[in-house]
Amino acid sequence: MTQITPQPGIMDIALYVSGESKLPGRGDVLKLSSNENPLGCSDKARAAYAAAAGDLHRYPNTDHAPLRRAIGEVHGLDPDRIICGVGSDEVLQFVVQAFAGVGDEVITTEHGFSMYPILARMVGAVPVTVPENERRIDVDAILAGVTDRTRIVFIANPANPTGTMLTPEEVQRLVDGLPSSVLLVHDGAYTEFASGDGGAGLVDRHPNVIMTRTFSKIHGLGGLRIGWGYGSREIIDVLNRIRQPFNLSNAQMAAAEAAIRDTAFRDHCADLNARMRQRLRNSLIQMGIGCDESFANFVLARFADPAEAEAADAALRGDGILVRRVSGYGLPAALRITVGDEDGVTRVLDPLGRFMSERGRA
């Protein structure tokens, strides 16, 4: 009897593990493990979602036109070059399904987002990991890793879980150095917490660049799973051919449209994050904890060694605080800590301060 076997690469995929949200015996858990917005989502988005409940029996439109139009108006982009997905992860999946296959190579970086190699293996492609330079993407390392089998290069900018960011000049040098047959995916999930256009200008100048964005972070809609991508008409046409027609519900699209148009809420969230991120980083450094400048809504706290990071994590958990261990990203001596509101940051700093004092390092 013939055995049913999965496609090549599938069994090499390690299951993705999301950030913890509960601690046994604690009802006051502060979840700082998934880079969620401490303010939640816009009231306008919440109202739009509730209003959509009256049409749950209706199929959604298949072209996402009102949402794409709203995204285009807010960001000054051509709606016909926008594709929407179930989180930006689905758009990334479309890219790999459409442009890579068995035996092709997909370049990721040393501490890059863990979904990138998973997506490569999903289609039987080979993920090629190139080194970073002190937790920053190394343009020269990427270019040196390109071969005649390379089809896609993934970068997150700002990067997760490091929070570091390439300058526009560095990204331009990367694009200029890539063969025109290689697609650069500029993942801008954290763009709103930094400066810049998230890669839109690159897309307009180079047909082999696509950028992706998400509603999960600054817009606070992680529970609805909505993302989008922006590329050339030719690339978006290809991706739409493999997108399921009803991949987003009416409620998802209504909430997302309201969220993208509520620029006042977005700007308020960005301002709060910038202030609290600076306070958190400065305090960690004063305690003797390494912390690079972050351009996202989290910081990467670096300890003396993996044992100290584990002990710091235990101290935080003892106070009902959940952060993210990032050993799987090649950073065993670090913790990724989501930037909270004023009270949330205070609640993190207090136990970490006690922890470092007890170790004689603060």
C-alpha positions as CSV (number, residue, x, y, z in Angstrom):
1,M,0.0,0.0,0.0
2,T,1.4,3.4,-1.0
3,Q,2.1,5.6,2.0
4,I,0.7,9.2,2.0
5,T,3.6,11.6,2.4
6,P,3.7,15.4,2.6
7,Q,5.5,17.5,0.1
8,P,9.3,18.1,0.5
9,G,10.2,20.5,3.3
10,I,6.9,20.3,5.2
11,M,8.2,18.0,7.9
12,D,11.2,20.3,8.4
13,I,8.9,23.0,9.7
14,A,9.1,23.7,13.4
15,L,5.7,24.7,14.7
16,Y,5.3,28.4,15.4
17,V,4.8,29.2,19.0
18,S,2.9,32.4,19.9
19,G,3.5,34.6,22.9
20,E,2.1,33.3,26.2
21,S,-1.0,35.0,27.6
22,K,-1.7,33.3,30.9
23,L,0.1,32.4,34.1
24,P,-1.4,29.8,36.5
25,G,-2.9,31.4,39.6
26,R,-2.6,35.0,38.3
27,G,-5.5,37.1,37.4
28,D,-3.5,40.3,36.8
29,V,-1.2,39.1,34.0
30,L,0.5,41.8,32.0
31,K,1.1,40.4,28.5
32,L,4.1,41.9,26.9
33,S,5.0,38.9,24.7
34,S,3.2,39.6,21.4
35,N,3.8,43.3,20.6
36,E,0.2,44.2,21.0
37,N,-1.1,47.8,21.3
38,P,-1.6,48.6,25.0
39,L,-4.4,51.0,24.0
40,G,-6.3,48.4,22.1
41,C,-7.9,49.5,18.9
42,S,-9.6,52.7,17.7
43,D,-13.1,53.2,19.0
44,K,-14.1,53.9,15.4
45,A,-12.8,50.5,14.4
46,R,-14.7,48.8,17.3
47,A,-17.9,50.5,16.3
48,A,-17.5,49.5,12.7
49,Y,-16.9,45.9,13.7
50,A,-20.1,45.9,15.8
51,A,-22.1,47.5,13.0
52,A,-21.1,44.7,10.7
53,A,-22.8,42.1,12.9
54,G,-26.1,42.8,11.1
55,D,-24.7,41.4,7.8
56,L,-23.1,38.1,9.0
57,H,-25.2,36.2,6.5
58,R,-23.8,38.2,3.6
59,Y,-20.8,37.1,1.6
60,P,-18.1,39.7,1.6
61,N,-16.9,41.4,-1.6
62,T,-14.0,39.6,-3.3
63,D,-12.0,42.6,-4.4
64,H,-11.6,44.4,-1.0
65,A,-12.2,47.7,-3.0
66,P,-13.3,50.0,-0.2
67,L,-10.5,48.9,2.1
68,R,-7.9,49.2,-0.6
69,R,-9.2,52.6,-1.5
70,A,-9.0,53.7,2.1
71,I,-5.4,52.4,2.4
72,G,-4.5,54.2,-0.8
73,E,-6.0,57.5,0.3
74,V,-4.3,57.5,3.7
75,H,-0.9,56.4,2.4
76,G,-1.0,58.1,-1.0
77,L,-0.8,54.7,-2.9
78,D,-2.5,53.3,-6.0
79,P,-5.3,51.0,-4.7
80,D,-5.0,48.8,-7.8
81,R,-1.5,47.9,-6.6
82,I,-2.6,46.8,-3.1
83,I,-3.6,43.3,-2.0
84,C,-5.2,42.4,1.3
85,G,-4.7,39.2,3.3
86,V,-5.4,37.4,6.6
87,G,-2.6,39.3,8.3
88,S,0.5,40.3,6.4
89,D,1.6,36.7,6.9
90,E,-0.9,35.5,4.3
91,V,0.5,38.1,1.8
92,L,4.0,36.8,2.5
93,Q,2.7,33.3,1.9
94,F,1.2,34.3,-1.5
95,V,4.6,35.7,-2.5
96,V,6.4,32.5,-1.7
97,Q,3.8,30.3,-3.3
98,A,3.9,32.4,-6.5
99,F,7.6,33.0,-6.8
100,A,9.5,30.1,-5.2
101,G,9.4,26.3,-5.5
102,V,11.3,23.1,-4.9
103,G,15.0,23.7,-4.8
104,D,14.9,27.4,-5.0
105,E,16.6,29.5,-2.3
106,V,15.0,32.1,-0.1
107,I,17.3,34.4,1.9
108,T,16.5,35.3,5.5
109,T,18.8,36.9,8.1
110,E,20.3,35.5,11.3
111,H,17.7,37.0,13.7
112,G,14.9,37.4,11.2
113,F,11.2,36.7,11.7
114,S,10.7,33.0,12.2
115,M,7.9,32.8,9.7
116,Y,10.2,33.4,6.8
117,P,11.9,30.0,6.7
118,I,8.6,28.3,7.5
119,L,7.1,29.9,4.4
120,A,10.1,28.8,2.3
121,R,9.9,25.2,3.4
122,M,6.1,25.3,2.8
123,V,6.8,25.3,-1.0
124,G,9.9,23.1,-0.9
125,A,12.3,26.0,-1.2
126,V,15.6,26.1,0.8
127,P,15.8,28.9,3.4
128,V,19.3,30.4,3.4
129,T,20.2,32.3,6.6
130,V,22.9,35.0,6.3
131,P,24.6,36.6,9.4
132,E,23.7,39.9,10.8
133,N,26.1,42.5,12.2
134,E,25.5,43.1,15.9
135,R,21.7,42.5,15.5
136,R,21.4,44.6,12.4
137,I,20.7,43.3,8.9
138,D,24.0,43.2,7.0
139,V,23.4,44.2,3.4
140,D,26.8,42.9,2.2
141,A,26.0,39.5,3.8
142,I,22.7,39.3,1.9
143,L,24.3,40.2,-1.4
144,A,27.1,37.7,-0.8
145,G,24.4,35.0,-0.1
146,V,22.7,35.4,-3.5
147,T,23.2,32.6,-6.0
148,D,21.6,31.7,-9.3
149,R,19.0,29.8,-7.3
150,T,17.9,32.8,-5.1
151,R,14.3,33.8,-5.8
152,I,13.3,35.9,-2.7
153,V,15.0,38.0,0.0
154,F,13.1,38.7,3.2
155,I,13.9,41.6,5.4
156,A,11.8,43.1,8.2
157,N,12.5,46.8,8.6
158,P,12.2,47.6,11.5
159,A,13.3,44.1,12.4
160,N,11.6,41.6,14.8
161,P,12.8,40.7,17.4
162,T,15.8,43.1,17.5
163,G,13.9,46.4,16.8
164,T,16.9,47.6,14.7
165,M,16.4,49.3,11.3
166,L,18.3,49.9,8.1
167,T,18.6,53.4,6.8
168,P,16.9,54.2,3.4
169,E,20.4,54.4,1.9
170,E,21.2,50.9,3.1
171,V,18.0,49.4,1.7
172,Q,18.5,51.2,-1.6
173,R,22.0,49.7,-1.8
174,L,20.5,46.3,-1.2
175,V,18.0,46.7,-4.0
176,D,20.6,48.0,-6.3
177,G,22.8,45.0,-5.6
178,L,20.2,42.4,-6.2
179,P,19.6,40.8,-9.6
180,S,16.4,42.0,-11.2
181,S,15.2,38.3,-11.1
182,V,15.2,38.3,-7.2
183,L,12.2,39.6,-5.4
184,L,12.9,41.7,-2.3
185,V,10.1,41.5,0.3
186,H,10.2,44.6,2.6
187,D,8.2,43.6,5.7
188,G,7.0,46.8,7.3
189,A,4.9,45.5,10.1
190,Y,6.3,48.0,12.5
191,T,6.6,51.0,10.1
192,E,4.2,53.2,12.0
193,F,6.5,53.2,15.0
194,A,9.4,54.5,13.0
195,S,10.0,57.1,10.3
196,G,9.7,56.5,6.6
197,D,7.2,55.1,4.1
198,G,7.7,51.4,4.8
199,G,9.2,50.8,1.5
200,A,6.6,52.3,-0.8
201,G,9.1,54.5,-2.6
202,L,11.3,51.4,-3.3
203,V,8.3,49.7,-4.8
204,D,7.6,52.6,-7.1
205,R,11.2,52.7,-8.3
206,H,11.8,48.9,-8.5
207,P,9.5,46.3,-10.0
208,N,11.2,43.5,-8.0
209,V,10.2,45.0,-4.6
210,I,7.0,44.3,-2.6
211,M,6.2,45.8,0.8
212,T,3.9,44.4,3.4
213,R,2.1,46.0,6.3
214,T,-0.3,44.9,9.1
215,F,-3.3,46.1,11.1
216,S,-2.1,44.0,14.1
217,K,0.4,46.3,15.6
218,I,-0.3,50.1,15.8
219,H,-4.0,49.6,14.7
220,G,-4.6,47.1,17.5
221,L,-6.4,44.6,15.4
222,G,-4.3,41.5,15.9
223,G,-7.4,39.4,16.8
224,L,-8.9,40.1,13.4
225,R,-5.9,39.1,11.3
226,I,-5.7,41.7,8.5
227,G,-2.7,42.8,6.5
228,W,-1.8,44.2,3.1
229,G,0.9,44.4,0.5
230,Y,1.9,46.9,-2.1
231,G,3.8,46.0,-5.3
232,S,3.8,46.5,-9.1
233,R,0.6,45.8,-11.0
234,E,2.3,42.7,-12.4
235,I,3.2,41.2,-9.0
236,I,-0.2,42.0,-7.4
237,D,-2.0,40.5,-10.4
238,V,0.0,37.2,-9.8
239,L,-0.7,37.2,-6.1
240,N,-4.5,37.8,-6.6
241,R,-4.6,34.7,-8.8
242,I,-3.8,32.5,-5.8
243,R,-5.7,34.5,-3.2
244,Q,-8.9,32.9,-2.1
245,P,-11.8,35.2,-3.1
246,F,-13.4,35.4,0.3
247,N,-10.3,35.6,2.4
248,L,-11.5,38.6,4.4
249,S,-14.9,38.9,6.1
250,N,-17.2,42.0,6.0
251,A,-16.4,42.6,9.7
252,Q,-12.7,42.5,9.2
253,M,-12.8,44.9,6.3
254,A,-15.2,47.3,8.0
255,A,-13.0,47.5,11.1
256,A,-9.8,47.8,9.1
257,E,-11.2,50.6,7.0
258,A,-12.3,52.5,10.1
259,A,-8.9,51.9,11.7
260,I,-6.8,53.1,8.7
261,R,-8.9,56.3,8.5
262,D,-8.5,57.1,12.2
263,T,-5.2,58.7,11.8
264,A,-5.6,60.7,15.1
265,F,-5.6,57.4,17.1
266,R,-2.7,56.1,15.1
267,D,-0.6,59.2,15.8
268,H,-1.5,59.1,19.5
269,C,-0.4,55.5,19.7
270,A,2.9,56.2,17.9
271,D,3.6,59.2,20.3
272,L,2.9,57.1,23.4
273,N,5.1,54.3,22.1
274,A,8.0,56.6,21.3
275,R,7.9,58.1,24.8
276,M,7.5,54.9,26.7
277,R,10.1,53.1,24.5
278,Q,12.7,55.7,25.3
279,R,11.9,55.5,29.0
280,L,12.1,51.7,29.0
281,R,15.3,51.6,27.0
282,N,17.1,54.3,29.1
283,S,16.1,52.6,32.3
284,L,17.3,49.2,31.2
285,I,20.7,50.7,30.2
286,Q,21.0,52.4,33.6
287,M,20.4,49.0,35.2
288,G,23.3,47.5,33.2
289,I,21.0,45.7,30.7
290,G,22.1,46.0,27.1
291,C,19.5,47.5,24.8
292,D,19.9,48.6,21.2
293,E,17.9,51.6,19.9
294,S,14.5,50.2,18.8
295,F,12.3,51.5,16.0
296,A,9.4,49.3,16.9
297,N,6.9,48.8,19.7
298,F,9.3,46.6,21.7
299,V,12.8,46.5,23.0
300,L,15.3,43.7,23.1
301,A,16.8,43.5,26.6
302,R,20.2,41.7,26.5
303,F,21.6,40.1,29.6
304,A,25.0,38.7,30.6
305,D,24.3,35.2,29.5
306,P,21.3,32.8,28.9
307,A,21.1,31.9,32.6
308,E,20.7,35.5,33.6
309,A,18.0,36.0,30.9
310,E,16.2,33.0,32.2
311,A,16.4,34.2,35.8
312,A,15.1,37.7,34.7
313,D,12.2,36.1,32.9
314,A,11.4,34.1,36.0
315,A,11.5,37.3,38.1
316,L,9.1,39.0,35.7
317,R,6.8,36.0,35.7
318,G,6.8,36.1,39.5
319,D,5.2,39.5,39.2
320,G,2.7,38.4,36.6
321,I,4.5,39.8,33.6
322,L,4.9,37.8,30.4
323,V,7.7,38.8,27.9
324,R,9.2,36.8,25.0
325,R,12.2,34.5,25.2
326,V,14.0,34.7,21.9
327,S,16.4,31.7,22.0
328,G,14.7,30.4,18.8
329,Y,15.9,33.6,17.1
330,G,19.5,33.0,18.0
331,L,19.4,35.3,21.0
332,P,19.4,33.1,24.1
333,A,20.6,35.8,26.4
334,A,17.8,38.3,25.5
335,L,14.2,39.0,26.3
336,R,11.9,40.9,23.9
337,I,9.7,43.2,25.9
338,T,6.6,44.9,24.3
339,V,6.4,48.6,25.1
340,G,3.4,49.2,27.3
341,D,1.6,52.3,28.6
342,E,3.0,54.3,31.5
343,D,1.8,51.9,34.2
344,G,2.9,48.9,32.1
345,V,6.4,50.2,31.7
346,T,6.6,51.0,35.5
347,R,5.4,47.5,36.3
348,V,8.2,46.0,34.2
349,L,11.0,48.2,35.5
350,D,10.3,47.6,39.2
351,P,11.0,43.8,39.3
352,L,13.8,44.2,36.8
353,G,15.4,46.9,39.0
354,R,15.1,44.6,42.0
355,F,16.5,41.7,40.1
356,M,19.6,43.6,38.8
357,S,20.2,45.1,42.3
358,E,20.1,41.6,43.9
359,R,22.8,40.5,41.4
360,G,24.9,43.6,42.2
361,R,24.6,45.0,38.7
362,A,22.2,47.9,39.1
